[in-house]
Amino acid sequence: MAGNKGLKKRVWSDDEKRTICAQTLTLGVSVAQVARRYSMNANLIFKWLKDPRFAPIESSVSTVDADDAVDESIFLPVEIAAPPLESTVSAALTPPS
């Protein structure tokens, strides 16, 4: 591939992957910011976050809570009332002044 000449494939240890993934939990820090910090693509971090070996513990707990919240959701009835027919019919029948 053109442009990759001289670049070596970087190999990240499991501990480095866990450390990088843990940094995404910090409030106000995005995955893109962490990726720029390490000069890497954010998609690679997202891939690591999906892997249970590297995903932070807090992340797996919050996904369980989110699933529980979906299971406990309820639907509420909604009634949409149409405008009264009398006012529209009488307005249509009344000649303009």
N, C-alpha and C positions, 0 to 999 in steps of 0.2 A: 504494500500500500504506500502510496506517495505521502510524504510528510511525516511518516513514522520512523524514518531511517535514524538509527542511533538511539532510539528510545527503547528502554528495557521494560519488560512487563514487571510491574511492582507486585510483590507478594506480601500480603498482610497476615500477620499471625492472628490466631484466634483472640488473644488478649487485646491486640490492637483494634480488632473489629468490635469487640465488646465495649472498649473505651470510646470509640468513635460513635457507636450506636447510643451509648449512655449520654453523650453530649446533646443528643437531639431532644432529651427530656427537659432540658433547662427551659424555664419559662421565657418566652420572647426570642428564642433561638430557633431558626428554621433549619431544615435539613440542607438547604442550599448554602447557608452560611457555614455550616460544619464542613460541607464538601469543599467550599472555597478555601477554608482553613488548611485542608490537607491536599489541595490541588488535585481533586478527584471529581468524578461525575456524581451528581446527587442520585442518579438511578442505581448506582452500586450500593449506596447506603440504604436506599429503599429495599433493595434485594436482601441485604443483610438483616434489615429489620423484620422481614418476613420469616427469616430462618430462626427457629426457636433456640438454636445454640447461641446466637448473638443478640437476640432481642432483649432489651432491658426487662427486668422482672416487673417493674411498674407498668410497662406497656402491656404485658400479657394480662395483668390484673385489670387494667382499665378496659380492655376489650371484652373481658367476661362481664364486667359491670354494664357495658353498653349493650351486650346481648340480653342481659336480664331486663334492662330498661325497655327494650323492644318487646319482650315477651309480656311485660306488664302493661303495655299500652292498651287503651280502651278507645272505643269509638263513641262519639256523642251524636245524638240525633240533631239534625238541622232542618228547620222548616223555612222555606222561602215563600213568602206571601206575595201574591200577585196584586197589582193595584186594583182597587175596586172597579168593577165594570161599569157601574152607574155613572161615575164621573167622566169616563172616556166616551161612553155612549151619548150622554147628554151634551158634552162639549162638541161632539161631531154633529149632532142634530140641531144645535142652536145656530141660527144664521148669524153671520158677522154683522156688527152694527156699523 
